[in-house]
């Protein structure tokens, strides 16, 4: 999963599909408009999928991260996400988080232990809620745990599954809107398993600044997948990568730009047996 600094970095088979898709866009402009409006939430045959692939490649070539993001948002709010991701990776909590990434909770505890009462966790992309439940069990001194997700169906399932703990609350919302409507100090923004890769770099910077404007102290704890050849020591820009052309970000650089201090970071390349997961993970805890 290397980054795509230009469309020429895309795998050969994807470039071939993009070429075919661009021909179809010319021959079938009506279908092209329909695919553009609903790239994943629409029902497309082979021709529509080729056109969608061409749109993604064009966005990579032009550096149009807004177009890529619109595709991502359509996917994650659609029923396609439930079938393609939530069902296929139903055991991510045990296989990925508990096995490889749960150590970040100890680092979080070190930061929030001095905050006192009124502290909260806000998880972006909470999915099935299992990681948030784990945080609630480990960070018992915090008052509330909010799971924010774009997929209404998944939010409804999480609220039903975890209704026994009144500290756990799940909502379907855009995280920027949610933070703006619910500002509060002593907030920890948390992600796990690749969430912020669907936001643009400028949005991430705004998100972290919005968190600080809600009140200090605050903190960010992230576990995000990144491009295998994204050089954090020399590259502060964000690049598309992987199958869905998500964005690989230099999270440490963005957090520092937003005025956060890095407390801990871990750059982990995957091991044998993790072939179905991204090849590189970056974990970070930063305090505002």
C-alpha positions in Angstrom: 0.0 0.0 0.0 2.3 2.7 -1.3 1.1 6.3 -1.7 0.0 7.7 -5.1 1.8 11.0 -5.7 0.4 10.9 -9.2 -2.0 8.7 -11.2 1.1 7.0 -12.7 1.8 5.5 -9.3 -1.5 3.5 -9.4 -1.2 -0.2 -10.2 -1.2 -1.1 -13.9 -4.6 -2.8 -13.7 -6.2 0.2 -12.2 -4.7 2.5 -14.8 -6.1 0.2 -17.5 -9.6 0.3 -15.9 -9.4 4.0 -15.6 -8.6 4.3 -19.3 -11.6 2.1 -20.2 -13.7 4.1 -17.8 -12.8 7.4 -19.4 -13.8 6.0 -22.8 -17.2 5.0 -21.3 -17.6 8.5 -19.8 -17.4 9.9 -23.3 -19.7 7.2 -24.8 -22.3 7.2 -22.0 -22.4 10.7 -20.4 -25.8 10.0 -18.7 -24.4 7.0 -16.8 -21.3 9.0 -16.0 -23.4 11.7 -14.3 -25.4 9.0 -12.3 -22.2 7.4 -11.1 -20.8 10.7 -10.1 -23.9 11.5 -8.0 -24.0 8.1 -6.2 -20.6 6.3 -6.7 -21.3 3.6 -4.1 -24.8 4.1 -3.0 -26.1 3.4 -6.5 -26.5 0.0 -8.2 -23.9 -0.2 -10.9 -22.9 -2.9 -13.3 -19.4 -3.4 -14.8 -19.6 -0.2 -16.9 -20.5 1.9 -14.0 -17.7 0.5 -11.9 -15.2 1.3 -14.6 -16.4 4.8 -14.7 -16.1 5.1 -11.0 -12.6 3.8 -11.2 -11.8 6.5 -13.8 -13.2 9.2 -11.5 -10.9 8.1 -8.7 -7.9 8.0 -11.0 -8.7 11.5 -12.3 -9.0 12.8 -8.8 -5.6 11.3 -7.9 -4.0 12.9 -10.9 -5.4 16.3 -10.3 -4.9 16.2 -6.5 -8.6 16.7 -6.0 -8.9 15.4 -2.4 -12.4 16.9 -2.2 -13.6 14.6 -4.9 -12.0 11.6 -3.2 -13.6 12.5 0.1 -17.0 12.8 -1.5 -16.6 9.2 -2.8 -15.5 8.0 0.7 -18.5 9.7 2.4 -20.9 8.1 0.0 -19.4 4.7 0.6 -19.4 4.9 4.4 -22.9 6.2 4.7 -24.2 3.5 2.3 -25.4 -0.1 2.8 -22.3 -1.1 0.8 -20.2 -0.3 3.9 -22.1 -2.8 6.0 -21.6 -5.6 3.6 -18.1 -4.8 2.4 -16.5 -3.8 5.7 -18.5 -4.2 8.9 -19.5 -7.8 8.1 -16.2 -8.8 6.5 -14.1 -7.5 9.4 -16.4 -8.4 12.2 -13.4 -9.7 14.4 -11.2 -6.6 14.1 -11.6 -5.8 17.8 -10.0 -9.1 18.8 -7.7 -9.7 15.9 -6.3 -6.2 15.4 -7.0 -3.9 18.4 -6.6 -6.2 21.3 -3.7 -8.1 19.7 -1.7 -5.2 18.4 -2.9 -1.8 19.3 -4.5 -1.9 22.8 -1.3 -0.6 24.4 -2.3 2.9 23.4 -4.9 2.8 26.3 -2.1 2.9 28.9 -0.7 6.0 27.2 -4.2 7.6 27.2 -4.6 6.9 30.9 -1.3 8.7 31.7 -2.7 11.9 30.1 -6.3 11.9 31.3 -5.5 10.7 34.9 -4.7 14.3 35.9 -7.8 15.9 34.4 -10.3 15.2 37.2 -14.1 15.0 36.8 -16.1 15.9 33.7 -13.7 14.2 31.2 -15.0 12.4 28.1 -13.9 10.3 25.2 -15.2 11.1 21.7 -14.5 8.2 19.2 -14.7 9.0 15.5 -15.8 6.1 13.4 -17.0 4.0 16.4 -18.3 1.1 14.3 -19.6 -1.7 16.4 -18.6 0.1 19.6 -16.4 -2.6 21.0 -13.3 -0.5 21.3 -15.3 2.3 23.1 -16.7 -0.3 25.5 -13.0 -1.4 26.2 -12.0 2.2 26.8 -15.0 2.7 29.2 -13.8 -0.4 31.2 -10.2 0.8 31.3 -10.8 4.5 31.9 -13.3 4.2 34.7 -12.7 7.7 36.0 -14.1 9.4 32.8 -17.7 10.5 32.8 -18.9 9.8 29.3 -17.9 7.9 26.1 -19.4 9.1 22.8 -19.2 7.1 19.6 -19.7 9.1 16.4 -20.2 7.3 13.1 -21.5 8.3 9.6 -23.5 5.0 9.2 -27.0 5.3 10.7 -27.5 1.5 10.6 -24.3 0.8 12.6 -25.1 3.6 15.1 -28.6 2.1 15.8 -27.0 -1.4 16.2 -24.4 0.0 18.6 -27.0 1.8 20.7 -29.0 -1.4 21.0 -26.0 -3.6 21.8 -24.5 -1.3 24.5 -27.6 0.3 26.2 -26.7 -1.2 29.6 -24.0 1.4 30.3 -25.4 4.9 30.5 -22.0 6.4 29.9 -21.9 5.0 26.3 -23.7 7.1 23.7 -23.7 6.6 19.9 -24.7 9.1 17.3 -24.7 9.5 13.5 -23.0 12.8 12.7 -20.1 14.5 11.0 -17.5 14.9 13.7 -16.9 18.6 12.9 -20.6 19.4 13.3 -20.7 17.3 16.5 -17.8 19.0 18.2 -19.1 22.4 17.2 -22.5 21.6 18.8 -21.0 19.9 21.8 -17.9 21.9 22.9 -16.4 20.9 26.3 -12.9 20.9 27.9 -11.3 17.6 29.1 -12.2 15.9 25.7 -10.1 13.1 24.3 -10.6 12.6 20.5 -10.0 9.0 19.7 -9.8 6.9 16.5 -9.0 3.3 15.8 -8.3 1.3 12.7 -8.2 3.9 9.9 -10.8 6.7 10.2 -9.2 10.1 9.6 -7.8 8.9 6.3 -11.2 9.9 4.9 -10.7 13.6 5.8 -8.7 16.1 3.9 -5.5 17.5 5.5 -7.1 21.0 5.9 -10.1 19.4 7.7 -7.8 17.5 10.1 -6.1 20.7 11.0 -9.5 22.4 11.6 -10.7 19.4 13.6 -7.8 19.5 16.0 -8.1 23.3 16.4 -11.9 22.9 17.0 -11.1 20.4 19.7 -8.8 22.9 21.4 -11.4 25.7 21.1 -13.9 23.6 23.0 -11.7 24.0 26.0 -8.4 22.9 27.6 -7.1 20.4 28.5 -7.8 18.2 25.6 -6.0 15.3 23.8 -5.9 13.3 20.7 -5.2 9.5 20.5 -5.1 7.9 17.0 -4.4 4.5 15.5 -4.4 5.2 11.7 -3.1 3.3 8.7 -0.7 5.1 6.5 1.2 4.6 3.2 4.1 2.2 3.3 6.5 4.8 1.6 5.1 8.0 3.2 8.3 9.6 4.6 7.2 11.5 7.7 10.7 13.0 8.2 10.5 14.9 4.9 6.9 14.9 3.7 4.2 16.9 5.5 1.7 16.6 2.6 -1.1 14.0 2.4 -1.3 11.5 -0.4 -4.0 9.0 -1.7 -3.1 5.4 -1.1 -4.6 1.9 -1.0 -7.6 0.4 -2.9 -10.1 3.1 -2.0 -7.6 6.0 -2.5 -7.9 7.1 1.2 -5.5 9.7 2.4 -2.2 8.9 4.1 -1.5 11.8 6.6 1.6 12.9 8.5 -0.4 13.0 11.8 2.4 14.2 14.0 3.1 17.2 11.6 -0.5 18.2 11.5 -1.0 17.9 15.3 2.1 20.1 15.9 0.8 22.6 13.4 -2.5 22.7 15.4 -0.5 23.4 18.6 -0.5 20.0 20.2 2.5 18.4 22.0 3.3 14.8 21.1 3.4 12.6 24.2 3.9 9.2 22.5 4.1 7.7 19.0 4.6 4.3 17.4 5.2 3.5 13.8 4.3 -0.2 13.2 4.7 -2.3 10.1 2.5 -5.3 10.0 3.7 -8.8 10.8 3.2 -12.3 9.2 -0.5 -13.3 9.5 -1.8 -9.8 9.0 -2.1 -10.0 5.3 -5.7 -8.9 5.3 -4.9 -5.6 7.1 -3.0 -2.5 6.0 0.8 -2.8 5.9 1.6 0.1 8.2 0.0 1.6 11.2 0.8 4.8 13.0 -0.3 5.4 16.6 0.0 8.8 18.4 -1.1 10.5 21.6 -0.9 14.3 21.7 -2.1 16.8 24.2 -3.4 20.3 23.6 
